[in-house]
Amino acid sequence: MANSFSTDILIQTPDPTRAASFYVEQLGFEVTGEDPPMISLHGAHINLFIERGPSLGPVLEVTVDSVEAARLRLVKNGCVVVKHEPDFPRCYVKDPFGLIYNLTS
């Protein structure tokens, strides 16, 4: 079970443009990509992606060997699937301690 955190963090907000402006002006991020569903910001050590939608809080990305096996194991151990879109692909899981992460392989 060799897992690792990526340098990507995603947030969702009703106004991605306003959020991106905040992170550029206040924290020195640079807008590196814009398309209708998402704005990409890159910093020296992390990448921040801002997507239009209801706020979930920060979503970290965790790389696992098998998304499906990790999802099943995590749910069995008290996690809740917040969003599961296998065609995208993405699977957001909230653990018993409040951390939300996207499982990826």
DRENDO-1510 file (C-alpha; in Angstrom, 1 decimal, always signed):
<recs>
REC; n; res; u; v; w
REC; 1; MET; +0.0; +0.0; +0.0 .
REC; 2; ALA; +2.5; +2.6; -1.2 .
REC; 3; ASN; +0.5; +5.8; -1.3 .
REC; 4; SER; +1.6; +9.4; -1.8 .
REC; 5; PHE; +0.2; +12.9; -1.7 .
REC; 6; SER; +0.5; +14.8; -4.9 .
REC; 7; THR; +1.2; +18.6; -5.0 .
REC; 8; ASP; -2.4; +19.2; -6.2 .
REC; 9; ILE; -5.1; +20.7; -4.1 .
REC; 10; LEU; -8.6; +21.4; -5.4 .
REC; 11; ILE; -11.3; +23.8; -4.0 .
REC; 12; GLN; -14.8; +24.4; -5.3 .
REC; 13; THR; -16.5; +27.7; -5.0 .
REC; 14; PRO; -19.4; +29.5; -6.7 .
REC; 15; ASP; -17.0; +32.2; -8.0 .
REC; 16; PRO; -13.7; +30.7; -9.2 .
REC; 17; THR; -12.5; +34.0; -10.8 .
REC; 18; ARG; -12.8; +35.8; -7.5 .
REC; 19; ALA; -11.1; +33.0; -5.6 .
REC; 20; ALA; -8.2; +32.9; -8.2 .
REC; 21; SER; -7.7; +36.7; -7.8 .
REC; 22; PHE; -7.4; +36.3; -4.1 .
REC; 23; TYR; -4.7; +33.6; -4.3 .
REC; 24; VAL; -2.8; +35.5; -7.0 .
REC; 25; GLU; -2.9; +38.9; -5.2 .
REC; 26; GLN; -2.5; +37.6; -1.6 .
REC; 27; LEU; -0.3; +34.5; -1.9 .
REC; 28; GLY; +1.6; +35.1; -5.2 .
REC; 29; PHE; +0.2; +32.2; -7.2 .
REC; 30; GLU; +0.2; +32.5; -11.0 .
REC; 31; VAL; -2.8; +31.6; -13.2 .
REC; 32; THR; -1.5; +28.9; -15.5 .
REC; 33; GLY; -4.8; +27.7; -17.1 .
REC; 34; GLU; -8.4; +28.8; -17.5 .
REC; 35; ASP; -11.2; +26.9; -19.1 .
REC; 36; PRO; -14.9; +27.1; -18.2 .
REC; 37; PRO; -15.0; +24.5; -15.4 .
REC; 38; MET; -11.6; +25.2; -13.8 .
REC; 39; ILE; -8.9; +27.7; -13.1 .
REC; 40; SER; -5.3; +26.4; -12.5 .
REC; 41; LEU; -2.8; +28.2; -10.3 .
REC; 42; HIS; +0.7; +27.0; -9.8 .
REC; 43; GLY; +3.0; +28.0; -6.9 .
REC; 44; ALA; +6.5; +27.0; -6.0 .
REC; 45; HIS; +5.4; +23.8; -4.1 .
REC; 46; ILE; +1.7; +23.2; -4.7 .
REC; 47; ASN; -0.8; +23.5; -7.5 .
REC; 48; LEU; -4.2; +24.9; -6.7 .
REC; 49; PHE; -7.2; +24.1; -8.9 .
REC; 50; ILE; -10.4; +26.1; -8.5 .
REC; 51; GLU; -13.6; +24.6; -9.8 .
REC; 52; ARG; -17.1; +26.1; -9.9 .
REC; 53; GLY; -19.3; +24.3; -7.5 .
REC; 54; PRO; -20.5; +24.1; -3.9 .
REC; 55; SER; -17.7; +24.4; -1.4 .
REC; 56; LEU; -16.4; +21.1; +0.0 .
REC; 57; GLY; -13.3; +22.5; +1.6 .
REC; 58; PRO; -9.9; +21.7; +0.3 .
REC; 59; VAL; -9.5; +18.4; -1.6 .
REC; 60; LEU; -6.1; +16.8; -1.5 .
REC; 61; GLU; -5.0; +14.3; -4.0 .
REC; 62; VAL; -3.7; +10.9; -3.0 .
REC; 63; THR; -2.2; +8.5; -5.4 .
REC; 64; VAL; -3.0; +4.8; -4.8 .
REC; 65; ASP; -2.3; +1.5; -6.6 .
REC; 66; SER; -6.0; +0.9; -7.2 .
REC; 67; VAL; -8.7; +3.5; -6.9 .
REC; 68; GLU; -11.4; +0.9; -6.6 .
REC; 69; ALA; -9.6; -1.2; -4.0 .
REC; 70; ALA; -8.8; +1.9; -1.9 .
REC; 71; ARG; -12.3; +3.2; -2.1 .
REC; 72; LEU; -13.8; -0.1; -0.9 .
REC; 73; ARG; -11.2; -0.4; +1.9 .
REC; 74; LEU; -11.7; +3.2; +3.0 .
REC; 75; VAL; -15.5; +3.0; +3.1 .
REC; 76; LYS; -15.3; -0.2; +5.1 .
REC; 77; ASN; -13.2; +1.7; +7.6 .
REC; 78; GLY; -15.4; +4.7; +8.2 .
REC; 79; CYS; -14.9; +6.9; +5.2 .
REC; 80; VAL; -17.8; +8.4; +3.1 .
REC; 81; VAL; -17.7; +8.8; -0.7 .
REC; 82; VAL; -18.5; +12.5; -1.3 .
REC; 83; LYS; -18.3; +12.3; -5.1 .
REC; 84; HIS; -17.7; +9.3; -7.4 .
REC; 85; GLU; -17.3; +10.0; -11.1 .
REC; 86; PRO; -15.5; +7.0; -12.6 .
REC; 87; ASP; -15.7; +8.4; -16.1 .
REC; 88; PHE; -13.9; +11.7; -15.1 .
REC; 89; PRO; -12.1; +9.8; -13.3 .
REC; 90; ARG; -12.4; +11.1; -9.7 .
REC; 91; CYS; -13.4; +9.7; -6.4 .
REC; 92; TYR; -13.6; +12.1; -3.5 .
REC; 93; VAL; -13.6; +10.5; -0.1 .
REC; 94; LYS; -14.1; +12.1; +3.3 .
REC; 95; ASP; -12.3; +10.3; +6.2 .
REC; 96; PRO; -13.6; +10.1; +9.8 .
REC; 97; PHE; -11.4; +13.0; +10.7 .
REC; 98; GLY; -12.8; +15.5; +8.1 .
REC; 99; LEU; -10.1; +15.3; +5.5 .
REC; 100; ILE; -11.3; +15.1; +1.9 .
REC; 101; TYR; -9.1; +13.6; -0.8 .
REC; 102; ASN; -9.4; +12.6; -4.4 .
REC; 103; LEU; -8.1; +9.1; -5.0 .
REC; 104; THR; -6.1; +8.7; -8.2 .
REC; 105; SER; -3.7; +6.0; -9.6 .
</recs>
